[in-house]
Amino acid sequence: MSSRTDKRQNKKRRKWPYWVGGIILALLLSVGAFGFYMYNQLGDTVSTMHDPLERDNNPERQQEIDSLFNDNDAVNVLLMGVDQDDALEGRSDTMILMSLNPKTDAMTMLSIPRDTYVNIPGQGMDKINHAYAFGGVELSVQTVEDAFDLPVHFYASVNMDGFEQGIDAIGGVTVHNTQAFSQSGSTFPEGEVQLNGEQALDYIRMRKEDPRGDIGRNERQRDVVAAAIDEAASFSSITKVGDILGILGGNVKTDMDMSQMQSLFSHYRGVVDNVHTIELDGSGIIIDGIWYYEVPDSEFNRVTNEIREHMEAG
C-alpha cells in the first residue's frame, strides 16, 4: 500500500473536516458559478440536494421568499459543515452566515466559532455547534437567528465527504498565507500558495500553531471559500461541471429549490466581486470544566448592526 493511501486512511480515522469542500460547492451553485446553459444538467442534482425544513411548509414563508427575490432584497444563507460521525449524531463543526445584497453587489461573510456560548432554544446555554446534535438543521437555524437577531432565509448543510475531490475538481485554489506553518506533512510558506485538495485540507485544519486559534482557522477557511468562488467562475472550472455536480449531489443538502437557485444566479451573482468578512470577537471561558467562546452582548449587537446595514444598503 502506498504512503499516499496510508495518509488518506489516517485522515479518515482522525475525522478530518471534509465539510469545507461541500461548503465551497454549495457556494458555487448558490452564487451561480455556471452559465445558464448548465441548468438543464442541474435538475437531478438539485433534486438530490433539496431538503426543505418544516418551516418551508408555511405559505407565509413562501410569500416572504418570493417577495425577497421580486424586490431584489438581501438574502442570508447559513452554511454548515457537519461531522456526521460524531457520537452525538453530528455537530456543525463550522457555521458561515453569508448575506448577499444584489443592490450593492456585495457579500458579507460571518464565521461563527463552533464553541460560541449562546442560548439554544429549549436547551439553554451551550456551544452553538451543539444545536445540530439537539435538533438538526432546524434548531441550528433557529439558534443563529436568535443569537444574532437576523433572518436566515436559506441553509446549505454539508457532510465530511468531498473536500479533496471538490478542490481538485475546480483545479485547486490560490490563497495568500500570512503565517508560515506545517500541518500533517504539508508545508505552507508566507505569501501566495497554490493548494490542491489534500493541501487545502491541511491548510484549513491548522489551529494550534495559530496565536488566534479558531479565529485564525476561520479566516483561512473563508479565504479558501473566496478563492474557490473565483476559481469556479473561470472557464477551466466550468468545463469540469460534471465532476462538480457529482460531488454536489452526494455531499450537500439545502432548502433552496431550482427556481430559487436560478433567481440567485440571475440577480445575485455580482456579489462575488465584493466580499467583506466579519469576525466575532470574544474570549475563552471555562464553565464546569468545559471551554467556551464567550462573546459579549455588545459584540453581538455590533455584528448584527453591521450585517443589517449591509442588507439595507442600496
C-alpha positions in Angstrom: 0.0 0.0 0.0 1.4 3.4 -1.0 2.3 6.1 1.6 -0.4 8.3 0.0 -3.0 5.7 0.6 -1.9 5.3 4.2 -2.1 9.0 4.6 -5.7 9.1 3.3 -6.8 6.3 5.6 -5.2 8.0 8.6 -7.1 11.2 7.8 -10.4 9.3 7.7 -9.6 7.8 11.1 -8.9 11.3 12.5 -12.2 12.6 11.2 -10.7 15.3 9.1 -13.1 18.3 8.4 -14.2 17.5 4.8 -17.1 19.9 5.2 -15.3 22.8 3.6 -15.4 21.0 0.2 -19.2 20.8 0.5 -19.4 24.4 1.6 -17.4 25.5 -1.4 -19.6 23.5 -3.7 -22.7 24.9 -2.2 -21.3 28.4 -2.8 -20.5 27.6 -6.3 -24.1 26.6 -7.0 -26.0 29.2 -5.0 -23.9 32.1 -6.2 -24.1 30.8 -9.8 -20.6 29.9 -11.0 -22.1 28.2 -14.0 -23.8 29.7 -17.0 -27.5 29.5 -17.9 -26.8 26.7 -20.3 -26.0 24.4 -17.4 -29.4 24.5 -15.8 -30.8 21.5 -17.8 -28.0 19.4 -16.3 -28.7 20.7 -12.7 -32.1 19.2 -12.3 -31.2 15.8 -10.9 -28.5 17.2 -8.7 -30.8 19.9 -7.2 -33.5 17.3 -6.6 -31.0 15.2 -4.6 -29.8 18.2 -2.7 -33.2 19.6 -1.9 -34.1 19.0 1.8 -36.7 21.5 2.9 -37.3 22.4 6.6 -40.6 22.2 8.4 -40.9 26.0 8.2 -40.9 25.7 4.4 -44.4 24.3 4.5 -45.7 27.6 5.8 -47.4 29.6 2.9 -46.3 32.9 4.6 -42.7 31.7 4.4 -43.0 31.1 0.6 -44.6 34.6 0.2 -41.7 36.1 2.1 -39.1 34.4 -0.1 -40.9 35.3 -3.3 -41.0 38.9 -2.1 -37.3 38.9 -1.4 -36.5 37.8 -5.0 -39.1 40.1 -6.6 -37.7 43.1 -4.8 -34.0 42.1 -5.1 -33.6 42.3 -1.4 -30.6 40.9 0.5 -30.7 37.1 1.1 -29.0 35.4 4.1 -27.6 31.9 3.7 -26.3 29.8 6.6 -23.6 27.4 5.5 -23.0 24.5 7.9 -20.4 21.8 7.9 -21.5 18.7 9.8 -19.4 16.0 11.4 -21.9 13.2 11.0 -19.6 10.6 12.6 -19.8 12.4 15.9 -21.0 10.4 18.9 -23.9 12.9 19.3 -25.2 12.3 15.8 -23.4 15.2 14.3 -22.3 18.6 15.2 -22.0 21.7 13.0 -18.2 21.9 13.0 -18.3 25.4 11.5 -21.0 27.9 10.5 -20.7 30.7 8.0 -23.5 33.2 7.6 -23.5 34.8 4.2 -25.5 37.9 3.4 -25.9 38.6 -0.4 -27.1 42.1 -1.4 -27.7 42.4 -5.2 -28.4 46.2 -4.9 -24.8 46.9 -3.9 -23.3 43.8 -5.5 -21.7 42.9 -2.1 -21.5 39.9 0.1 -20.8 39.8 3.8 -19.4 36.6 5.4 -19.5 36.0 9.1 -17.7 32.9 10.5 -19.3 31.8 13.8 -16.8 29.9 16.0 -18.1 26.5 16.9 -17.6 27.0 20.7 -19.6 30.3 20.8 -21.6 30.3 24.1 -25.2 31.0 23.2 -28.7 30.1 24.2 -30.0 27.1 22.3 -33.8 27.3 22.3 -35.2 24.6 24.5 -31.8 23.5 25.7 -30.2 26.5 27.5 -26.7 27.9 27.3 -24.3 25.8 25.3 -21.8 25.7 22.4 -23.5 26.8 19.2 -22.3 23.8 17.3 -24.3 21.5 19.7 -27.6 22.9 18.3 -27.3 20.5 15.4 -26.9 17.5 17.8 -30.0 18.6 19.7 -32.3 19.4 16.8 -30.6 19.2 13.4 -30.7 22.0 10.8 -34.0 23.4 12.1 -32.6 24.1 15.6 -29.3 25.3 14.2 -31.0 27.9 12.0 -33.3 29.0 14.9 -30.3 29.3 17.2 -28.4 31.5 14.8 -31.5 33.7 14.1 -32.0 34.2 17.9 -28.3 34.8 18.7 -27.9 37.5 16.1 -31.5 38.7 15.7 -31.2 38.2 11.9 -33.2 36.2 9.5 -31.8 33.1 7.9 -33.5 32.7 4.5 -31.8 29.5 3.4 -29.3 26.9 4.6 -26.8 24.6 3.0 -25.6 21.7 5.1 -22.7 19.6 4.0 -21.1 16.4 5.4 -17.5 15.4 5.8 -17.0 13.9 2.3 -15.8 15.5 -0.8 -13.2 18.1 0.3 -10.3 16.9 -1.8 -12.5 16.0 -4.7 -14.2 19.4 -4.6 -10.9 21.4 -4.7 -9.3 19.2 -7.2 -12.4 19.3 -9.5 -12.1 23.1 -9.8 -8.3 22.9 -10.4 -7.1 23.8 -7.0 -7.1 27.3 -5.3 -4.6 30.0 -4.7 -4.6 31.9 -1.3 -2.4 34.4 0.4 -0.9 32.9 3.6 0.1 35.3 6.4 1.8 32.8 8.6 4.3 30.1 7.6 3.5 26.7 9.2 3.4 23.0 8.6 0.5 20.6 9.1 0.3 16.9 8.6 3.2 16.8 6.2 2.3 19.8 4.2 4.4 23.0 4.4 2.9 26.5 3.8 5.3 29.4 3.4 4.2 33.0 3.8 2.8 34.6 0.6 0.8 33.2 -2.3 0.4 29.5 -2.2 -1.3 27.1 -4.6 -3.3 24.3 -3.0 -4.7 21.1 -4.3 -7.4 19.3 -2.4 -5.1 17.5 0.0 -3.1 20.6 0.7 -6.2 22.7 1.2 -7.4 20.2 3.8 -4.2 20.6 5.8 -4.3 24.4 5.3 -7.7 25.0 6.8 -7.3 22.5 9.7 -4.3 24.1 11.4 -5.2 25.8 14.7 -2.7 25.0 17.4 0.2 27.0 15.9 -2.0 30.0 15.2 -2.0 32.5 18.1 -5.6 33.3 17.3 -6.7 29.7 17.5 -10.1 29.1 15.9 -10.3 32.7 14.7 -7.2 32.3 12.6 -8.5 29.0 11.3 -11.9 30.6 10.4 -10.0 33.2 8.4 -8.2 30.6 6.4 -11.5 28.8 5.8 -13.1 32.0 4.5 -10.0 32.6 2.2 -10.4 29.1 0.7 -14.1 29.7 0.1 -13.5 33.0 -1.6 -10.7 31.5 -3.7 -12.9 28.6 -4.7 -15.6 31.1 -5.9 -13.1 32.9 -8.0 -11.7 29.7 -9.5 -15.2 28.3 -10.2 -16.1 31.4 -12.2 -13.3 30.7 -14.6 -13.8 28.8 -17.9 -11.5 26.0 -16.9 -13.7 25.1 -13.9 -16.9 25.3 -15.9 -15.6 22.6 -18.2 -15.4 20.3 -15.2 -19.0 20.8 -14.2 -19.9 17.1 -14.5 -17.4 16.3 -11.7 -18.6 19.2 -9.6 -22.3 18.2 -9.9 -21.5 14.7 -8.9 -19.8 15.9 -5.7 -22.6 18.4 -5.0 -25.3 15.7 -5.2 -23.5 13.4 -2.8 -22.5 16.0 -0.2 -24.8 18.9 0.1 -28.3 19.4 1.4 -30.2 22.7 1.1 -33.8 24.1 1.2 -33.2 26.1 -2.0 -35.2 24.7 -4.9 -34.3 25.0 -8.6 -36.2 28.3 -9.2 -34.6 29.9 -6.2 -31.1 28.9 -7.3 -31.9 30.4 -10.7 -33.0 33.6 -9.1 -29.8 33.7 -7.1 -27.8 33.3 -10.3 -29.8 35.9 -12.2 -29.7 38.7 -9.7 -27.1 37.9 -7.1 -24.0 36.7 -8.9 -22.3 40.1 -8.9 -21.8 39.9 -5.1 -18.8 37.6 -5.5 -16.7 40.5 -6.7 -17.1 42.4 -3.4 -16.7 40.1 -0.4 -16.4 41.6 3.1 -15.6 39.3 6.1 -16.6 39.8 9.7 -15.0 38.3 12.8 -16.9 37.7 16.1 -14.6 38.9 18.9 -14.8 37.1 22.2 -12.6 35.3 24.8 -12.3 31.9 26.3 -14.1 31.0 29.5 -14.3 27.7 31.4 -17.6 26.7 32.9 -17.8 23.4 34.9 -14.5 22.3 33.3 -15.7 23.0 29.7 -14.1 25.6 27.5 -16.5 28.1 25.7 -16.0 31.1 23.5 -17.8 33.9 25.3 -19.0 36.9 23.2 -20.3 40.0 25.0 -23.7 41.4 24.1 -22.1 44.5 22.7 -20.2 42.4 20.2 -23.3 40.5 19.1 -25.0 43.9 18.7 -22.1 45.3 16.6 -22.1 42.3 14.2 -25.9 42.4 13.9 -25.9 46.1 13.1 -23.1 45.7 10.6 -25.0 42.9 8.7 -28.3 44.8 8.9 -26.6 47.9 7.4 -25.3 45.7 4.6 -28.7 44.2 4.0 -30.4 47.6 3.8 -27.9 49.4 1.7 -28.6 50.3 -1.9 
